[in-house]
Amino acid sequence: MASSSKKRRAGKQVVTDEEFDAQREFYANARINEDSDEDQPHFQTFVRGEVVNFSMESIKAVLRLDEQLESDANFRRRMILANQELENVIQDLCV
């Protein structure tokens, strides 16, 4: 299958369809790493069959975010709620 050169707007940047799909895959597969510390959570996702481990600090570094945009506790709470909601959807679909 030939790769598409079609461009999309993702936030303020224009990306190819392939890049856009990889971003969606990153977010769709993101989970809290079960072995991580509650005070310093680490996350794991799968993109194109590869495991990607990340933390809030690594995302901030990649995006060059100098100031903290939201509290760590609020971010953790949202990730835990999102993970619980996803588990409920999986249970509904698989049972």
N, C-alpha and C positions, 0 to 999 in steps of 0.2 A: 504494500500500500504506500503510495507516495505521500510524503509529509506535506501538510498544508502550509501555505504561506499567508493565509488569512490572518489579519490582526484583530485583536479585541482590546477594549479598554478595561484594565483591571486597576481600579483606584485611579491614580493619576498617570499611570504608565500604560503604554500600549504593548501588548504581548502577543505572541503567536498562539494559535489554538493549542499546540502541544504544550507550551509553557502554562497556559491557562488550565489545561487538564491536569498537569502536574501539581499546580497549586491547589486545585480542588481535591485531588487525591491526598495531598499532604493533610489538609484539614479534615477530610472525611475519615481518615484512618488514625487520627491523633487520639492517644489514650494516656492516662496517667500511668507511669511506670509503677507497678505494684511494690517494687523494692525501694522506692524513693522515700526520703524523709518527709514527714508531713510539713515541717517548717520550710524545707527547701525542695519542693516537688520537682521531679524530672519527668519528662514525657517521652513517648516513643510513637513513631508513626512508620508507615510503609509507603514508599514512593517508588514506582516502577520496580517493585520486587525487592527493593533495598530497605533495610532497617535504618531509620534516622532517629537518633536520640537527641533531645534538646531540652533546654530549660528556659525559664523566663529571661535569665541573664544572657544566654546565648542568642536568643531572638533579639533582645535589646541591642546587643553588640553588632549583630549582622545588619540591623536596621539603623544603627547609629543613633539610638534614642538615648540622649543624655539624661533627661529628666524622667522620673517615674510617672507614667500617665495614669496609673491606677494602683491602688494598694495591692500588695502581694496577697493579702487575705481575700480580697474581693475576687482577684483572678483565680485563686485556688478554689473558692466557692463556686464560681461559674464553671470551671472545668469539671468539678465533681458532679454538679447538677447535670451538665451536658452528658457526662459519661453515664449517669444513672438513667437519664431519659433514653439514651441510645440502647442501654441494656433492656429497658422496657419494650422498645420497638423490636429488638431482636427476639425477645421472648414471644411477643405477639405474632411475629412472622413465622417463627419456627415451631410453635406449639400447635 
